[in-house]
Amino acid sequence: MNTKLLALGIALAALLCACDFQKQADARFGDQHFKTAISLIELHRVRTGTYPSTLADLKFTGEWDQIALSSVEYKRLESGYELNVVRGWVAQPDLKYPAEFWMGLGLKKSNLLPEP
């Protein structure tokens, strides 16, 4: 086999593996960031009776929580809140959740909510 062709094949395989790794990492980190943000926002409502005006209003967060909170966009709405994932590990992940996941949350708008 031609050495150049073999090197090209190896480079292509490495690139495909890297792309797959990034997609998996984006999904895992994005999922964790989204769920962490929801947990902190919902805990704030339980403690204070209202959703926070901004994510900066959240109290008793840990250092790792700040990573999650910097990966989402939050906006308080009249009857709940909007939460969008803007970054997983590197890029925006493609995440899907079952209908049961959304039950009982004040989360009314999200880039992850399925279309009605």
N, C-alpha and C positions, 0 to 999 in steps of 0.2 A: 504494500500500500504506500502511496505517496506520502512523504513526511509532512508536507504542507497541508494535505487533505486531512491527515490524522490530527494535526494541530488545530485546524479549523473545526473539526468535529468535537474535539475536547473543549475548545473555547465556547462553542455553541451549547454543549451540554452544561458547562459551568454557568453560562448565562441563564439558561432555562431553570436550573436549580436555584440560582440566586433570585430570579423572579418569583418562583414558587415560594421560596423562603420568605421573601418580603411580603407577599400576599398573606401567608399564614401569620406572620408576625403582626402585620397591620390588623388582621382580624382579632387576634388574641389580645393585643394591647388596646385596640379600640373597644372591644367588648368589656374589658376590665375598667377602662376609663369611664365608659358610659354608665356602667352599673355602680361604680364608686360615686360618681357625681349624683346619680339618682338617689342613692342611699343617704348621702350627706344632705341633699336638698329636702328629702322627705323627713329626715330626722330633725332638721331645722323647723319644719312645719309642725311636727309633733311637739317639739319643745316650746315653740313660740305662738303657734296658732296661725301663722301665715308663712307663705313662701318667701324666701329672701329677695330683697330688691336686686341684689347682685351677688355673684359668688363670693365676693369679698366679705359679705355679711356672715358667712358660715363661720362658726366658732368650733374650737377644739379639733381642728383638722391636723393631720400629721404631715410630715415632710413629703411622704410619698403621695399623699392626697393632692398636693399642689401639681404634681405631674399630670394626674388625671384631670384636674380642673383646668389646666392650660390646654387640654386637648379637646375641650368642648366649648360650645357657645351657648349661653344661657340668657333667657329673657323671661321675666315674670309677666304673666298675662292676667287679665281680669279674673279668670276662673281657673288658674293653675299656672303652668309654665311651659316654655318651649326649650328643648334641649337638643342641640345638634352636635354630632361627632365631626370634628374637623381634621383629626389626625389619629391614626393608630400608632404604629411604630414610626413610620416615615410618611405614609400617604393616608388618604381617607379610606377606611375599610368598607367593604361591602358586607353588611350585617343584616340578618333577618331574625325576627323573634316571633314566636307563636302568639296568638291572640291572648292567651292566658297571662303572658308576661306583662301586658299593659294594664291588666285589671287592678283597680284600687289605687292607681297612681294619679297624681295631679298633672301628669305629663300629657298635654293636649296637642302639641305640635312637635314634630321631629323629622329630620331627614331620614330616619330609620323606620318611621311608621309606614305600614303598608297603605297603598292607595285604597280609598273606600270603594 
